[in-house]
Amino acid sequence: MATAKTKDAPNWRRYRDACGAAQGLDLVGERWTLLVVRELLLGPKRFTDLREGLPGISSNILADRLETLETAGVMRKRTLPAPAASKVYELTDWGLELGPVVEALGRWGVRSPWRSEEDEIGVDGLMVSFRTMFDPEAAGDLEACYEVVLGDQRFGLEVGNGTIRVYRGAPDDPDARIETDAATLGALVYEGRELDDALSSGDVEIRGDRSAVERLTGLFPLPEPALRSSDYRQG
């Protein structure tokens, strides 16, 4: 498949393979790049917010990945109106199309038999995981809107008609408000921690419809881990 050559084509390392997968990896295949994309899937963020969401990345590497994504047309930089006047990074429409790619990779990667219990999940990683692991059958006829407050960050989460929508920012009239931290919410959803235990310890606060919160924690079942090579040999 031939493609037109352009004088302003980015000058980065490429596979020089016309396969669409290779062409995509030319743009987002470097270490950290897809995680930067993940951090922007739910809405714009400042550079400092991106650093906070990706504590293992250096400022230089983050700046390089952002420059690559901007040059490629995956992301753009803009200045918020006064009085904030902060510079933020946001995905373009084409960049937002990476959402299903990140989610598909998440559904595949969560089955890794090499996952460590010591690994931690960040705020955006957790919220994007709800899009990734959402089970329409478990949701059934549930229709509810939630405000999720994790530290100084607020998210809207809407469930209805067997779908889920997750976005940065508080919804106007939520059925329930959940205030906690990422580790606690992750434990409630993915590790089977009892809601009563988290409430009594003060690790989570709920306002509004508690039953809707209880339903929410059961909407994201994890699949069984894949087998290791040694398991195949034993079989």
Backbone bond lengths (Angstrom), bond angles and torsions (degrees), N, CA, C in turn:
res aa  C-N    CA-C-N  psi(-1)  N-CA   C-N-CA  omega(-1)  CA-C   N-CA-C  phi
1 M - - - 1.467 - - 1.520 108.79 -
2 A 1.310 118.02 117.58 1.457 121.84 -177.81 1.519 109.84 -87.45
3 T 1.307 116.33 145.88 1.451 122.00 176.73 1.512 108.75 -128.64
4 A 1.316 116.25 150.94 1.458 120.94 -179.00 1.516 110.62 -69.97
5 K 1.312 116.03 142.45 1.461 120.86 176.89 1.521 108.99 -92.06
6 T 1.309 116.84 140.23 1.454 121.25 178.40 1.514 109.43 -123.97
7 K 1.315 115.23 146.22 1.457 120.22 -176.82 1.522 112.09 -66.70
8 D 1.343 116.13 -28.18 1.462 119.05 -176.59 1.527 112.34 -98.81
9 A 1.323 117.93 21.79 1.465 120.71 178.71 1.519 109.50 -61.19
10 P 1.352 118.24 137.27 1.474 121.33 -178.82 1.519 111.25 -58.68
11 N 1.296 115.31 142.38 1.463 121.18 -178.16 1.518 109.66 -102.15
12 W 1.333 118.39 72.20 1.454 122.04 175.74 1.527 109.53 -124.02
13 R 1.321 115.23 171.68 1.461 119.07 -178.66 1.523 110.05 -64.21
14 R 1.328 115.56 131.51 1.453 120.43 -177.92 1.521 109.79 -129.67
15 Y 1.328 115.73 154.90 1.457 120.40 175.91 1.525 112.21 -74.66
16 R 1.334 116.33 -20.99 1.466 121.99 -176.35 1.528 110.46 55.96
17 D 1.318 113.82 46.50 1.457 123.16 -179.70 1.523 106.46 -128.24
18 A 1.317 117.69 127.37 1.460 121.09 -175.41 1.521 113.96 -75.93
19 C 1.328 117.85 -7.96 1.467 120.81 176.43 1.523 109.76 -57.82
20 G 1.337 116.97 138.23 1.456 120.28 -178.90 1.510 113.15 -59.58
21 A 1.343 117.02 -35.79 1.463 119.68 178.51 1.523 110.54 -63.39
22 A 1.331 116.87 -42.11 1.459 120.18 178.51 1.520 110.83 -66.52
23 Q 1.330 116.30 -39.33 1.460 119.75 178.78 1.531 110.72 -63.07
24 G 1.333 116.11 -39.19 1.460 119.22 177.45 1.513 112.40 -67.23
25 L 1.341 116.07 -40.72 1.463 119.83 179.56 1.518 111.64 -68.37
26 D 1.336 117.08 -25.26 1.469 119.02 172.50 1.524 110.70 -55.27
27 L 1.336 116.10 -34.06 1.470 121.23 -173.79 1.521 113.09 -93.96
28 V 1.333 117.50 -37.89 1.468 119.02 -171.99 1.522 112.85 -126.44
29 G 1.332 117.25 14.25 1.452 119.96 -174.79 1.517 115.26 -86.50
30 E 1.339 118.24 -10.54 1.453 119.10 179.25 1.524 111.29 -73.51
31 R 1.340 114.71 153.55 1.461 120.65 178.75 1.522 110.61 -53.60
32 W 1.317 117.16 135.78 1.461 126.93 177.92 1.533 113.70 84.12
33 T 1.342 118.75 -21.95 1.459 118.85 -170.37 1.522 112.41 -61.90
34 L 1.339 117.52 -47.88 1.463 118.61 -179.36 1.521 112.04 -67.68
35 L 1.323 117.30 -27.45 1.466 118.98 176.16 1.520 110.99 -71.78
36 V 1.328 117.59 -33.23 1.466 120.39 172.64 1.526 109.38 -62.49
37 V 1.330 115.90 -43.48 1.469 120.25 176.63 1.529 110.40 -59.47
38 R 1.323 116.32 -45.32 1.477 120.33 179.04 1.517 111.37 -55.79
39 E 1.340 116.53 -41.89 1.456 120.85 -178.63 1.523 112.48 -65.12
40 L 1.332 117.35 -19.51 1.468 121.25 -177.27 1.527 113.25 -104.37
41 L 1.327 117.57 -2.82 1.461 120.08 -175.60 1.529 112.68 -63.74
42 L 1.315 117.16 -30.58 1.474 120.05 -175.08 1.519 112.62 -95.69
43 G 1.329 116.99 1.56 1.457 119.62 177.88 1.520 112.00 141.77
44 P 1.335 117.21 171.22 1.468 121.86 -175.38 1.527 112.46 -63.79
45 K 1.339 115.42 152.95 1.458 121.72 176.55 1.525 109.34 -142.97
46 R 1.329 115.42 151.57 1.452 121.36 172.90 1.525 110.01 -79.25
47 F 1.323 116.11 165.08 1.458 120.77 178.89 1.525 110.31 -57.82
48 T 1.333 116.63 -44.69 1.469 119.95 -178.59 1.526 111.10 -64.56
49 D 1.332 117.51 -33.50 1.460 120.62 177.56 1.522 111.04 -68.65
50 L 1.321 115.96 -37.62 1.461 119.84 177.10 1.524 110.77 -65.12
51 R 1.320 116.40 -41.30 1.468 120.03 177.82 1.519 110.50 -62.59
52 E 1.315 116.78 -39.36 1.469 120.22 179.75 1.521 110.80 -66.64
53 G 1.323 117.17 -37.06 1.461 120.83 -179.95 1.511 113.68 -76.02
54 L 1.350 116.34 -18.91 1.458 121.78 179.85 1.527 108.58 -127.28
55 P 1.323 117.55 70.83 1.470 120.38 -172.16 1.520 114.31 -62.66
56 G 1.328 118.52 -18.22 1.451 120.29 -178.51 1.513 114.65 -86.77
57 I 1.334 117.65 -4.69 1.455 120.97 -176.89 1.522 109.93 -96.27
58 S 1.324 116.70 143.73 1.459 120.31 176.59 1.528 109.76 -83.73
59 S 1.304 116.60 159.41 1.465 120.65 178.98 1.517 111.43 -60.67
60 N 1.340 116.73 -39.41 1.460 120.38 -178.94 1.529 111.57 -64.93
61 I 1.326 116.25 -43.71 1.461 119.64 179.98 1.525 110.28 -66.70
62 L 1.320 117.38 -41.59 1.462 120.34 178.60 1.522 110.26 -61.27
63 A 1.323 117.53 -45.24 1.459 120.74 179.28 1.526 110.71 -60.68
64 D 1.341 116.86 -39.48 1.459 121.06 178.86 1.520 111.45 -65.09
65 R 1.335 116.85 -44.11 1.464 119.75 -179.53 1.531 110.99 -66.05
66 L 1.314 116.66 -39.02 1.463 119.94 178.39 1.524 110.87 -64.64
67 E 1.320 116.54 -40.73 1.464 120.31 178.22 1.527 110.84 -62.75
68 T 1.338 116.24 -42.09 1.460 120.46 178.32 1.522 111.14 -61.86
69 L 1.321 116.62 -46.68 1.462 120.98 -179.01 1.523 111.51 -64.88
70 E 1.326 116.58 -37.41 1.460 119.90 179.41 1.524 110.57 -69.49
71 T 1.328 116.79 -44.23 1.460 120.98 178.54 1.525 110.94 -60.92
72 A 1.325 116.01 -37.74 1.463 120.94 -178.36 1.524 112.77 -74.94
73 G 1.329 118.07 -13.77 1.454 120.75 -177.73 1.510 113.76 86.88
74 V 1.326 116.53 12.17 1.465 121.38 179.02 1.525 110.81 -83.06
75 M 1.315 116.14 -30.26 1.467 122.57 -175.59 1.523 109.28 -137.77
76 R 1.323 116.05 156.51 1.466 120.25 174.21 1.512 109.38 -135.05
77 K 1.309 115.47 160.10 1.459 122.28 178.11 1.522 108.09 -113.89
78 R 1.327 115.73 137.16 1.463 119.02 176.87 1.519 109.96 -144.61
79 T 1.303 116.00 165.46 1.459 122.34 -179.49 1.515 109.27 -106.26
80 L 1.316 116.72 128.64 1.458 121.21 178.55 1.526 109.75 -68.42
81 P 1.326 117.70 150.13 1.464 120.05 178.30 1.521 111.97 -64.84
82 A 1.315 116.75 157.68 1.462 122.19 176.86 1.534 109.10 -59.66
83 P 1.335 118.81 150.81 1.468 126.01 7.20 1.530 114.20 -85.54
84 A 1.340 119.05 -7.26 1.464 119.72 -176.91 1.529 110.95 -64.80
85 A 1.341 115.61 -55.91 1.471 122.64 177.64 1.527 112.69 54.84
86 S 1.334 117.30 24.40 1.458 120.57 178.96 1.524 109.68 -84.59
87 K 1.327 116.20 150.72 1.444 121.12 174.11 1.524 108.68 -87.09
88 V 1.322 115.80 131.73 1.459 120.67 179.49 1.523 109.31 -127.46
89 Y 1.320 114.43 160.03 1.455 122.02 177.23 1.516 107.96 -112.95
90 E 1.333 116.08 137.26 1.457 120.15 179.69 1.522 109.69 -145.20
91 L 1.316 116.02 151.83 1.446 121.10 179.17 1.522 110.44 -74.71
92 T 1.321 116.06 144.14 1.446 120.96 170.82 1.531 108.91 -75.87
93 D 1.329 116.08 174.34 1.469 118.72 177.02 1.522 110.58 -58.08
94 W 1.327 116.72 -39.75 1.466 120.59 178.16 1.528 110.10 -66.42
95 G 1.326 116.12 -40.24 1.460 119.75 178.18 1.513 112.57 -63.28
96 L 1.333 116.70 -37.09 1.461 120.23 179.37 1.525 112.08 -64.29
97 E 1.340 117.11 -22.60 1.449 120.38 177.32 1.532 111.75 -66.72
98 L 1.338 116.92 -11.76 1.462 120.28 175.35 1.525 112.07 -75.93
99 G 1.333 118.07 -9.03 1.458 120.69 179.77 1.517 112.64 -53.24
100 P 1.347 118.91 -55.13 1.467 119.58 178.84 1.523 112.99 -61.93
101 V 1.337 117.59 -28.86 1.465 120.62 177.96 1.525 109.92 -66.67
102 V 1.341 116.47 -47.32 1.463 121.15 178.72 1.526 110.30 -62.47
103 E 1.335 116.67 -40.72 1.457 120.13 -179.00 1.531 111.17 -67.37
104 A 1.338 116.49 -41.96 1.465 119.56 178.43 1.527 110.65 -63.07
105 L 1.326 116.38 -41.06 1.461 119.66 177.65 1.528 110.12 -64.51
106 G 1.336 116.49 -37.66 1.457 120.30 177.74 1.519 112.27 -64.14
107 R 1.339 116.97 -42.27 1.469 120.10 178.88 1.525 110.68 -64.15
108 W 1.330 116.51 -35.94 1.465 120.18 178.11 1.525 110.27 -73.73
109 G 1.330 117.10 -46.60 1.459 120.98 -174.42 1.512 114.25 -69.43
110 V 1.344 117.65 -27.25 1.460 119.23 -179.00 1.520 111.36 -66.72
111 R 1.329 117.43 -15.64 1.462 121.91 178.15 1.525 112.23 -87.80
112 S 1.324 116.86 1.07 1.464 119.33 -177.94 1.527 111.08 -59.10
113 P 1.330 117.95 127.76 1.467 119.82 177.72 1.523 112.14 -74.68
114 W 1.329 116.72 -2.62 1.468 121.15 -177.94 1.516 112.45 -102.65
115 R 1.333 117.01 8.37 1.465 119.26 177.62 1.523 109.93 -63.00
116 S 1.319 116.21 142.47 1.460 121.62 -178.85 1.523 110.12 -108.23
117 E 1.312 116.09 138.33 1.463 120.35 176.72 1.527 111.87 -67.38
118 E 1.322 116.28 -15.33 1.461 119.91 179.31 1.530 112.14 -81.80
119 D 1.332 117.39 -14.34 1.459 120.28 179.05 1.527 109.54 -68.05
120 E 1.325 115.74 140.46 1.458 121.08 178.93 1.521 110.15 -110.29
121 I 1.313 115.93 156.78 1.459 120.64 178.91 1.525 108.76 -115.28
122 G 1.319 116.12 137.79 1.452 121.23 179.18 1.515 111.59 -85.26
123 V 1.309 114.71 177.61 1.468 120.62 -175.94 1.525 111.62 -61.29
124 D 1.329 117.10 -54.13 1.467 119.26 -177.85 1.522 111.21 -68.89
125 G 1.325 117.04 -35.53 1.455 119.42 176.22 1.516 111.21 -58.80
126 L 1.329 116.25 -41.66 1.464 120.52 179.17 1.522 111.50 -66.56
127 M 1.322 116.65 -46.66 1.463 119.50 -177.18 1.522 111.37 -66.48
128 V 1.332 117.85 -38.81 1.462 120.11 176.16 1.524 110.49 -66.58
129 S 1.330 116.89 -31.85 1.467 119.52 179.29 1.525 111.73 -63.24
130 F 1.330 117.57 -26.20 1.461 119.42 178.00 1.529 110.41 -67.88
131 R 1.322 116.72 -35.48 1.462 119.47 173.22 1.522 110.34 -67.29
132 T 1.317 115.83 -37.19 1.459 121.66 -175.92 1.520 112.41 -69.27
133 M 1.337 117.22 -45.60 1.457 121.76 -170.00 1.532 113.40 -99.63
134 F 1.316 118.24 2.04 1.463 121.86 -177.55 1.525 111.16 -57.45
135 D 1.334 115.71 132.77 1.464 122.70 -179.68 1.532 109.23 -113.06
136 P 1.337 118.10 106.54 1.472 120.29 -178.41 1.516 113.03 -58.79
137 E 1.336 117.80 -34.37 1.467 120.05 -179.37 1.527 110.44 -67.14
138 A 1.326 116.89 -38.94 1.462 119.72 177.85 1.524 110.88 -66.71
139 A 1.324 116.70 -32.83 1.472 120.22 179.89 1.522 111.39 -70.28
140 G 1.318 116.90 -34.78 1.457 119.92 178.65 1.516 111.88 55.53
141 D 1.342 115.38 -125.11 1.463 120.47 -178.10 1.529 112.67 -95.65
142 L 1.328 117.25 14.09 1.459 120.24 -178.92 1.530 110.90 -62.48
143 E 1.322 115.50 129.67 1.461 121.91 171.50 1.522 106.95 -131.65
144 A 1.312 116.31 110.08 1.460 120.17 -175.75 1.519 109.93 -154.53
145 C 1.321 114.49 151.68 1.457 122.23 177.56 1.526 107.96 -120.90
146 Y 1.325 116.17 133.06 1.459 121.40 -176.33 1.525 110.58 -124.12
147 E 1.315 115.24 144.79 1.460 121.10 165.54 1.524 106.65 -105.82
148 V 1.316 116.36 124.12 1.457 122.03 179.82 1.518 108.21 -112.04
149 V 1.323 116.24 118.95 1.461 122.20 -178.33 1.520 107.93 -110.72
150 L 1.316 115.73 114.71 1.466 122.44 179.34 1.529 107.53 -119.50
151 G 1.320 115.94 97.37 1.468 120.06 -174.56 1.505 109.94 65.89
152 D 1.335 116.47 -123.97 1.464 120.08 179.77 1.524 112.03 -96.97
153 Q 1.326 117.05 13.95 1.461 120.53 -179.06 1.527 110.07 -111.55
154 R 1.331 114.86 138.09 1.458 121.40 -179.49 1.520 110.35 -121.23
155 F 1.331 114.47 140.32 1.453 120.92 -179.15 1.523 109.56 -134.27
156 G 1.305 115.08 150.95 1.444 121.69 170.75 1.515 109.60 -104.32
157 L 1.324 115.90 142.01 1.454 121.43 179.91 1.522 107.12 -138.78
158 E 1.322 116.42 116.68 1.458 121.45 -176.28 1.521 110.20 -120.43
159 V 1.334 115.38 127.88 1.463 122.07 179.38 1.518 108.75 -118.25
160 G 1.325 116.66 130.46 1.455 120.22 178.23 1.513 111.25 -178.02
161 N 1.330 116.08 146.03 1.468 121.97 179.21 1.526 111.98 54.95
162 G 1.323 116.36 35.93 1.452 120.43 177.17 1.516 114.83 71.07
163 T 1.324 117.02 21.08 1.458 121.16 179.12 1.526 109.28 -130.34
164 I 1.325 115.35 165.66 1.453 121.03 176.59 1.522 108.81 -133.70
165 R 1.311 115.66 142.27 1.462 122.33 175.05 1.516 107.51 -126.74
166 V 1.326 116.36 129.50 1.459 122.19 179.79 1.515 107.89 -126.56
167 Y 1.314 117.52 131.43 1.462 120.37 -177.43 1.519 110.45 -150.64
168 R 1.324 114.71 157.96 1.452 120.56 177.57 1.529 109.62 -79.88
169 G 1.339 116.34 133.56 1.455 121.06 -178.95 1.517 111.34 115.13
170 A 1.312 115.90 153.97 1.471 120.99 -176.79 1.518 111.26 -83.64
171 P 1.335 118.01 136.07 1.466 120.64 174.51 1.525 110.52 -72.35
172 D 1.318 116.38 160.68 1.471 120.85 -174.77 1.525 112.76 -70.49
173 D 1.313 117.29 -45.39 1.473 119.80 -172.64 1.531 110.02 -140.15
174 P 1.327 117.63 72.98 1.471 120.11 -175.91 1.521 112.22 -71.52
175 D 1.320 116.36 150.64 1.464 121.56 173.79 1.520 110.81 -73.71
176 A 1.341 116.04 -28.96 1.459 120.31 -179.72 1.526 108.94 -149.37
177 R 1.320 113.68 149.34 1.459 120.46 177.03 1.527 108.20 -121.45
178 I 1.328 116.43 127.67 1.462 122.34 -178.27 1.519 107.78 -116.64
179 E 1.313 117.03 121.31 1.466 120.80 178.54 1.527 108.21 -119.67
180 T 1.316 116.11 119.88 1.456 121.01 -176.43 1.524 108.62 -164.13
181 D 1.331 117.12 -155.65 1.459 122.01 173.97 1.519 108.50 -124.73
182 A 1.330 116.51 167.42 1.463 120.19 -174.87 1.519 112.20 -61.57
183 A 1.332 117.25 -40.12 1.463 120.14 -178.12 1.527 111.26 -63.65
184 T 1.323 117.04 -42.50 1.467 120.51 -179.50 1.516 111.02 -67.93
185 L 1.329 116.74 -45.71 1.465 119.21 -179.72 1.525 110.17 -63.86
186 G 1.322 117.27 -39.79 1.455 120.05 176.57 1.513 112.20 -61.62
187 A 1.341 116.78 -38.81 1.459 120.48 178.90 1.531 111.38 -67.27
188 L 1.328 116.83 -37.60 1.461 120.50 178.54 1.524 111.36 -66.12
189 V 1.319 116.31 -39.86 1.463 120.87 -174.42 1.525 112.01 -84.19
190 Y 1.323 117.34 -43.11 1.458 120.68 -169.29 1.524 115.25 -109.99
191 E 1.332 117.71 -16.72 1.461 119.64 -174.42 1.523 113.35 -115.43
192 G 1.312 116.90 4.04 1.456 120.20 174.63 1.519 115.04 76.52
193 R 1.335 118.47 17.95 1.462 118.63 177.00 1.519 109.72 -66.06
194 E 1.308 116.44 138.34 1.456 121.31 -178.82 1.526 110.77 -74.75
195 L 1.324 115.61 137.64 1.461 120.55 179.99 1.523 110.95 -62.89
196 D 1.349 118.04 -39.35 1.464 121.15 179.09 1.529 111.03 -59.09
197 D 1.324 116.24 -39.41 1.462 120.76 179.84 1.529 110.70 -64.62
198 A 1.343 116.63 -45.21 1.463 120.30 -179.58 1.524 111.37 -66.49
199 L 1.337 116.89 -35.04 1.463 120.51 178.57 1.527 111.31 -69.61
200 S 1.317 116.73 -45.27 1.468 120.28 -177.13 1.518 111.81 -67.22
201 S 1.330 117.45 -29.68 1.462 120.60 179.49 1.524 112.35 -83.22
202 G 1.318 116.06 -9.66 1.457 119.64 -178.64 1.517 114.13 81.78
203 D 1.338 116.65 10.15 1.461 120.05 -179.46 1.529 112.34 -76.06
204 V 1.324 116.49 -17.62 1.456 120.57 178.73 1.521 109.22 -143.27
205 E 1.327 115.90 145.81 1.461 121.95 173.56 1.523 108.35 -124.16
206 I 1.333 115.09 140.09 1.459 121.06 -178.73 1.519 109.86 -126.25
207 R 1.295 115.07 136.61 1.457 121.20 170.01 1.520 107.68 -124.76
208 G 1.319 115.87 140.71 1.450 119.23 178.46 1.516 112.13 97.47
209 D 1.312 116.13 -144.53 1.467 123.87 -170.06 1.534 110.60 -79.29
210 R 1.337 116.45 101.86 1.462 120.04 179.65 1.524 111.51 -64.61
211 S 1.314 117.59 -38.04 1.464 119.78 -178.59 1.524 111.31 -61.71
212 A 1.322 116.43 -33.50 1.461 119.80 177.49 1.528 110.39 -66.76
213 V 1.327 116.67 -35.97 1.465 120.70 177.16 1.523 110.07 -67.13
214 E 1.316 116.84 -42.03 1.462 120.51 178.33 1.527 110.91 -61.50
215 R 1.330 116.56 -39.74 1.469 119.82 176.61 1.519 110.37 -63.99
216 L 1.321 116.10 -40.83 1.463 120.61 -176.64 1.521 112.09 -58.64
217 T 1.321 117.19 -41.55 1.461 120.07 -175.09 1.524 112.88 -67.30
218 G 1.333 117.46 -12.06 1.466 120.25 -179.44 1.515 114.30 -104.37
219 L 1.328 117.41 13.81 1.463 120.27 -174.24 1.528 114.20 -95.65
220 F 1.340 116.87 1.57 1.467 118.84 -170.32 1.533 111.39 -131.95
221 P 1.324 117.90 64.76 1.472 120.12 -178.46 1.525 111.20 -68.42
222 L 1.328 115.62 141.67 1.460 120.95 177.50 1.526 110.00 -92.42
223 P 1.323 117.78 140.40 1.467 120.22 177.89 1.520 111.10 -76.56
224 E 1.317 115.80 166.64 1.456 120.63 176.68 1.528 110.01 -69.22
225 P 1.338 117.48 143.73 1.473 119.62 177.57 1.526 111.31 -62.12
226 A 1.332 115.62 150.54 1.457 120.36 173.34 1.525 109.51 -70.14
227 L 1.322 116.31 160.75 1.455 120.90 -179.84 1.523 110.46 -78.90
228 R 1.329 115.76 146.60 1.458 120.50 170.71 1.527 108.51 -80.46
229 S 1.323 116.10 163.87 1.459 119.50 -179.73 1.525 111.16 -59.89
230 S 1.347 117.40 -34.93 1.461 120.27 179.49 1.517 111.17 -65.93
231 D 1.341 118.25 -31.16 1.459 121.22 178.15 1.524 110.92 -66.70
232 Y 1.339 116.95 -37.03 1.449 120.21 177.25 1.524 110.96 -64.91
233 R 1.337 115.82 -40.55 1.460 118.80 -178.98 1.526 111.40 -65.89
234 Q 1.359 115.84 -37.57 1.454 118.94 179.11 1.512 111.64 -67.93
235 G 1.341 115.65 -31.68 1.462 119.39 -179.86 1.514 112.29 -71.51
